[in-house]
Amino acid sequence: MTEKRDKVMMQLFAKGVILSFPQVWGVNVHEWSSTKLRREQLYVDSDGGVIKQVSSPLPETDCDDTSIYWGVCDPDAKWQSNVGGKEFRYFRAAMKGSQVLDLVIKNLTNYEIFQPTEPRAGITVKDCLLDIPIIVGHNTMFEIGFVLTKTDQVVGGDFLMSVLDFDNEHKDSTWQAGGQSGTKYGDHEVVTFETPISSLRKGSDVGETTKDKKYESTIRGSLADNPNGHPDHNANPNGYPLTALQMKKTMEVGYKNQQFVKVDLQHTLGDYTMRGTRHFFIGGPVLACPPGPPPPKPPTDCTDTTISWGVCDPNAKTQSNVGGKEFRYFRAGKKGSQVLDLVVKNLTNYEIFQPTDPRAGITVKDCLMDIPIIVGHNTLFEIGFVLTNTDQVVEGDWIMSVLDFDCQYKDSTWQAGGKSGTKYGDHEMVTFETKISSLRKGSEVKDLVLNKQFENIIRGNLADNPNGHPDHNANPGGYPLSALQVSKTVEVGYRNKGFVKVDLRHKLGTDTMQGTRHFFVGGPVLACPPAPPEPELQLQSAVANLVVTTPPPHTEESSMSSGSRRRS
């Protein structure tokens, strides 16, 4: 039997139908040829190597065929419960091009909740899966789709959806008594795709009742074989990849040019008395493409920030970091009614090239902090917010930009005396040591470590600096940034953070250099266009009956002209 099975598999391998052997027989083979020819899903039976086609004739959808990529993997994500008859909404679950989308689930028929006061009642999310409990013996028709974030504007497209852990509590069994016999039927989890699907992958232990439409569980399950994230049990602490058994109980469908799709989730009792709920686990693609680290989270918009900030007030007070002090920009931001100071502290040694220069250390000009780093050096900074005139840290969601990523020398090749080689250029580098929650970056900024470390690609000069260089005003209009300036900018978001750690570094190449490189740091410049600055507030003093001009806290939408770079 083994020889026959291996011979069949070797034939398939030689023909390029499969690219590697699965570790467990009887599991879907999805190491596919990269050709665009139609592919088949195969099942190798353990009783002699007979090959059965278990897939639907529908075409398969790969990751790169989807226009909507989605997931529920963000531990800091906001979501709205469907308890109380509301729709379930997972904010910022997906991207379609540059559009940020929310996942929305609505029940079209009655949805009963077994214990409505329990914290886990209704649809919940844990470890990259939606958990939809259905009371035993009941069913609910759901509508699942995507809308522009924080709106009801429906967005259609091509996407994949998986249903995991198809199993039941009781199997069919036969009985004999008093000369009679019969069958005691077990329970089943059943899923009906009322909206026609465009592709199908399914495990060998998922039964098909209506072709390309209705499916049910065929085997018993237990907490121990659940995918990671079951509310009562973490049997698979590494989450993905799924085990062979978990893949056999999984199905994944695709939709083409769909907006909201209808899916019926049902539990049938059989001949057993049961109480409680069955849990349906739903997520994005898990078979079409092996899940790895979650993709970069959707960019954070201005409306999603709880801390709005900027350094645009020409009358603002600042405290220099020369002499080992922290840098502080008073009244830089606000969170609700709280007025906040921006604080920058160096956690590692910070050398200043010319400490007696008035521009030494961190300075501010035209809506950007200018942080000079001596060539060939680096410093780890801590950047965050405190209540104004205090040291009380305030956490929230906020955006920060680093502009003008460029260098003085590019890599170049040389030839002399029959020899050749490479003369390496210098680089500006930023490492976001605190995990970011969103990312926008220009085309001339290179990833060194995904979602963490970045460096420049191209050379720069004074003429392409953002507005505000102390010696040069090359862009007197300030914002919007030029196309070149956008290409040299990276903007990141943080969720529920007070202080974050950022390392600023200049790496020397072959050439000898002297002086400093300047890193320009500010609020959002890509997520939302900066607006003109707010007018100053005129506050009446109740004590001295004097009019006192007080600079207001500024938001991230305040005007941003720009900062500066100089070579010392």
DRENFINU-177143 format. One line per 5 residues: their letters; for each residue x, y, z of C-alpha. Coordinates in steps of 0.5 Angstrom, whole numbers, plus 2048, in hexadecimal, padded with zeros to 3 digits. Example, Ala and Ser with C-alpha at 12.3 -4.5 7.8 and 13.67 -1.06 7.14 Angstrom:
! DRENFINU-177143
as> 819 7F7 810  81B 7FE 80E
! end
This chain:
! DRENFINU-177143
mtekr> 800 800 800  806 805 802  809 803 7FB  803 805 7F7  802 80B 7FB
dkvmm> 809 80E 7FA  809 80C 7F3  803 810 7F2  805 816 7F5  80C 815 7F2
qlfak> 808 816 7EB  805 81C 7ED  80B 81F 7F0  80F 81E 7E9  809 821 7E5
gvils> 809 827 7EA  802 826 7EC  805 827 7F4  80C 82A 7F6  80D 826 7FC
fpqvw> 80A 820 800  805 821 806  807 81E 80C  800 81B 80E  7FC 817 808
gvnvh> 7F5 819 808  7F6 820 808  7F5 825 803  7FB 826 7FF  7FC 82E 7FE
ewsst> 804 82F 7FC  802 831 7F5  805 832 7EE  806 839 7ED  803 839 7E6
klrre> 7FD 83C 7E4  7FA 836 7E1  7F4 833 7E5  7F6 82F 7EB  7F2 829 7EF
qlyvd> 7F2 828 7F6  7F4 821 7F8  7F2 81C 7FD  7F7 815 7FE  7F3 810 801
sdggv> 7F6 80C 806  7F3 805 803  7F8 805 7FD  7FA 80B 7FB  7F3 80C 7F6
ikqvs> 7F3 814 7F4  7EC 817 7F5  7EB 81E 7F3  7E7 821 7F9  7E7 828 7F7
splpe> 7E2 82C 7F3  7E2 82D 7EC  7E2 835 7EE  7E9 838 7EC  7ED 83A 7F2
tdcdd> 7EF 841 7F5  7F6 842 7F7  7F8 847 7FC  7FA 84C 7F6  7F4 84B 7F3
tsiyw> 7F0 84F 7F8  7EE 856 7F8  7EC 856 7FF  7F1 853 804  7EF 853 80B
gvcdp> 7F0 850 812  7EE 851 819  7F5 850 81C  7F6 857 81F  7F6 856 827
dakwq> 7F5 85E 828  7EF 85E 823  7E8 861 825  7E2 85D 824  7DB 85E 825
snvgg> 7D7 858 828  7D0 855 825  7CD 854 82C  7C7 858 82C  7C5 857 825
kefry> 7CB 85C 822  7CF 85A 81C  7D6 857 81E  7DB 85C 81B  7E3 85B 81B
fraam> 7E6 861 81A  7EC 862 815  7EC 85A 813  7EE 85B 80C  7F1 85F 806
kgsqv> 7EE 860 7FF  7F4 864 7FB  7F4 86A 800  7ED 869 803  7ED 867 80A
ldlvi> 7E7 862 80B  7E3 860 811  7E0 859 812  7D9 859 813  7D4 853 815
knltn> 7CD 853 815  7C8 84E 817  7C2 84E 812  7BE 849 816  7BD 848 81E
yeifq> 7C4 847 822  7C3 845 829  7C9 845 82E  7C9 840 833  7CC 844 838
ptepr> 7CB 84B 836  7CE 84E 83D  7D5 84A 83C  7DB 84E 83A  7DC 849 834
agitv> 7D4 84A 831  7D3 84B 82A  7D9 84B 825  7DF 84C 828  7E7 84C 825
kdcll> 7ED 849 828  7F3 847 825  7F2 849 81D  7EB 845 81D  7E4 847 81E
dipii> 7E0 843 823  7D8 842 821  7D5 83E 826  7CE 83B 824  7C9 838 829
vghnt> 7C9 830 828  7C3 82F 823  7C3 836 821  7C5 839 81A  7C6 841 818
mfeig> 7C7 844 811  7CC 849 812  7CE 84E 80D  7D6 84F 80C  7D9 855 809
fvltk> 7DE 85B 809  7DC 863 809  7E1 869 809  7E3 86A 810  7DF 86D 815
tdqvv> 7D9 86E 80F  7D4 86A 80C  7D6 86A 805  7D7 863 803  7DD 861 7FF
ggdfl> 7DD 85B 7FA  7E3 857 7F8  7E6 850 7F8  7E8 84D 7FE  7E9 846 802
msvld> 7E5 844 808  7E7 83D 80C  7E3 839 811  7E7 835 816  7E6 82F 81B
fdneh> 7E0 82C 817  7DE 826 81C  7D9 824 821  7D8 821 828  7D4 81B 826
kdstw> 7D5 816 821  7D0 811 81D  7D0 80B 821  7CC 804 820  7C8 801 826
qaggq> 7C5 7FA 827  7C0 7F8 82C  7BA 7F3 82D  7BC 7F0 826  7BB 7F7 823
sgtky> 7C1 7FC 820  7C1 803 81D  7C5 809 81D  7C6 80E 822  7C8 814 81E
gdhev> 7CD 819 820  7CD 821 820  7D0 825 81A  7D3 82C 819  7D0 82E 813
vtfet> 7D2 834 80E  7CE 837 808  7D1 83C 803  7CB 83F 801  7CF 844 7FC
pissl> 7D2 840 7F7  7DA 83F 7F8  7DF 840 7F3  7E4 83B 7F6  7E5 835 7FB
rkgsd> 7EA 832 7FF  7E8 82D 804  7EB 827 809  7E9 820 808  7E5 820 80E
vgett> 7E0 825 80C  7DA 822 809  7D6 825 803  7CF 825 803  7CD 829 7FD
kdkky> 7D3 82A 7F8  7D6 831 7F9  7D1 833 7FE  7D0 82F 804  7D5 82C 809
estir> 7D5 828 80F  7DA 825 814  7DB 81D 814  7DF 81C 81A  7DF 81D 821
gslad> 7E4 823 824  7E6 825 82B  7E9 82B 82E  7F0 828 82D  7F0 829 825
npngh> 7ED 830 825  7F1 835 821  7F4 83A 826  7EF 83F 829  7EA 83A 82C
pdhna> 7E7 83E 832  7E8 839 837  7EF 835 834  7F5 837 830  7F7 830 82D
npngy> 7FB 833 828  7FF 838 82B  803 83A 824  7FC 83B 821  7FF 83A 81A
pltal> 800 836 816  7FA 832 817  7FB 82B 819  7FA 825 814  7F3 823 818
qmkkt> 7F1 82B 818  7F2 82C 811  7EE 825 80F  7E8 829 813  7E9 830 810
mevgy> 7E6 832 809  7E7 839 806  7E3 83C 800  7E4 842 7FC  7E0 847 7F9
knqqf> 7E0 84C 7F3  7DE 853 7F2  7D9 852 7F8  7D7 857 7FD  7D3 854 803
vkvdl> 7D3 84C 803  7CD 848 806  7D0 842 80B  7CB 83D 80F  7CE 83A 815
qhtlg> 7CA 834 818  7CB 82F 81D  7C7 829 81C  7C5 825 823  7C4 81E 820
dytmr> 7C2 819 825  7C5 81C 82B  7C3 820 830  7C8 826 831  7C9 82D 834
gtrhf> 7CD 833 833  7D0 835 82D  7D5 833 827  7DA 838 825  7DC 83A 81D
figgp> 7E3 83C 81C  7E3 841 816  7E9 845 813  7ED 847 80D  7F1 842 809
vlacp> 7F4 83D 80C  7F5 837 807  7F6 83C 800  7FC 83F 803  800 83C 80A
pgppp> 7FF 842 80F  805 845 811  806 84B 815  800 850 815  801 855 80F
pkppt> 802 85C 811  7FC 85F 814  7F8 864 810  7FA 86B 811  7F7 86F 816
dctdt> 7F3 875 814  7F2 87B 818  7EC 87A 81A  7EE 873 81E  7F3 877 822
tiswg> 7F2 879 829  7F8 87D 82A  7F8 883 825  7FF 886 825  804 88B 821
vcdpn> 809 890 822  807 896 81E  806 89B 823  80B 8A1 822  80A 8A3 829
aktqs> 80A 89D 82C  80F 89B 832  814 896 832  81A 893 836  820 891 833
nvggk> 824 88B 834  82B 88E 834  82E 88C 83B  82B 885 83B  824 888 83D
efryf> 81D 885 839  81B 889 833  814 88C 835  80F 88F 830  809 892 834
ragkk> 802 891 832  804 88D 82C  7FD 889 82C  7F7 887 82F  7F3 881 831
gsqvl> 7EC 883 832  7EC 889 837  7F3 887 839  7F9 88C 837  7FF 888 836
dlvvk> 807 889 835  80B 886 831  811 883 834  817 880 831  81D 87C 835
nltny> 823 879 833  824 872 836  82B 871 833  831 876 832  82F 87C 82E
eifqp> 835 880 82C  834 887 829  839 889 824  839 891 826  836 892 82D
tdpra> 837 899 82D  833 89A 826  82C 89D 827  829 898 823  82D 892 827
gitvk> 829 88C 829  821 88B 827  81E 892 824  817 893 821  816 897 81B
dclmd> 810 898 816  80C 892 819  812 88D 81A  817 88B 81F  81E 88B 81C
ipiiv> 822 885 820  829 885 81E  82D 87F 81E  835 87F 81E  837 87B 817
ghntl> 839 874 819  835 874 820  82E 872 822  82A 874 828  824 870 82B
feigf> 81E 875 82D  818 874 831  812 879 82E  80B 87A 831  806 87E 834
vltnt> 805 881 83C  800 885 83F  802 88C 83E  807 88F 843  807 888 846
dqvve> 80B 881 845  804 87D 845  804 879 83F  7FE 879 83A  7FD 873 836
gdwim> 7F9 873 82F  7F9 872 828  7FD 877 824  801 877 81D  809 87A 81C
svldf> 80C 87B 816  814 87B 814  816 87F 80E  81B 880 809  81E 879 809
dcqyk> 825 87A 805  82C 87A 805  832 87E 803  836 878 7FF  833 873 7FB
dstwq> 836 86C 7F9  83B 86D 7F3  840 868 7F0  847 869 7EE  84D 867 7EA
aggks> 854 868 7EA  85A 864 7E8  856 85F 7E6  852 85E 7EC  84B 860 7EE
gtkyg> 847 860 7F4  841 864 7F7  841 86A 7FB  83C 86A 800  837 870 802
dhemv> 834 872 808  82D 871 80B  828 874 810  825 86E 813  81F 86E 818
tfetk> 81D 868 81C  816 868 820  817 864 826  810 865 829  80C 861 824
isslr> 808 865 81F  801 864 81E  800 867 817  805 86A 811  806 86E 80B
kgsev> 80C 86F 808  80F 872 801  812 86E 7FC  819 871 7FD  819 86E 804
kdlvl> 81B 867 805  819 861 80A  81F 85E 80D  81B 85B 812  813 85A 811
nkqfe> 80F 85F 814  815 861 819  81B 864 816  81C 868 810  822 86C 80C
niirg> 822 871 806  823 86F 7FF  825 875 7FB  82A 87B 7FC  827 882 7FE
nladn> 829 889 7FF  826 890 802  822 891 7FC  81D 88B 7FD  81D 88C 805
pnghp> 816 88D 808  815 895 809  818 897 80F  820 896 80E  823 89B 812
dhnan> 828 89D 80C  823 89C 807  81C 89D 805  81B 898 7FF  814 897 800
pggyp> 810 89E 802  809 89B 801  80B 895 806  805 890 806  803 88D 802
lsalq> 80A 889 801  80D 888 7FA  80C 881 7F7  814 881 7F8  813 883 800
vsktv> 80D 87E 801  812 878 7FE  817 879 803  812 879 809  80F 874 80E
evgyr> 809 874 812  808 870 818  802 86F 81D  801 86C 824  7FC 869 828
nkgfv> 7FB 86A 82F  802 86D 830  805 872 835  80C 872 833  80F 86F 82D
kvdlr> 816 86D 82C  81A 86F 825  821 86E 823  824 874 81E  82A 872 81B
hklgt> 82F 874 816  834 86F 813  83A 871 810  83C 86E 809  843 86E 806
dtmqg> 844 875 806  846 879 80C  841 87E 80E  840 883 814  83B 887 817
trhff> 833 885 818  82D 882 814  827 885 816  820 881 817  81A 884 816
vggpv> 814 882 81B  80D 884 81B  806 882 81B  802 87F 815  804 882 80F
lacpp> 801 87C 80A  7FB 87A 80E  7F7 880 80E  7F9 887 80A  7FB 88C 80F
appep> 7F7 892 810  7F8 899 812  7FA 89A 819  7F4 89C 81E  7F4 8A3 820
elqlq> 7F6 8A5 827  7F1 8A4 82D  7EF 8AB 830  7EE 8A9 838  7EB 8AE 83D
savan> 7EF 8AE 843  7EA 8AE 849  7EF 8B0 84E  7F3 8B6 84B  7ED 8B7 846
lvvtt> 7F3 8B7 841  7F2 8B4 83A  7F7 8AE 839  7F9 8AB 833  7FA 8A4 834
pppht> 7FD 89F 82E  7F8 89A 82D  7FA 892 82D  7FB 891 825  7F8 88B 822
eessm> 7FB 886 81C  7F7 88A 817  7FB 891 819  7FF 894 814  806 891 813
ssgsr> 80B 895 80E  811 891 810  818 890 813  81F 890 811  825 88D 80F
rrs> 82C 890 810  833 88D 80F  838 88F 814
! end
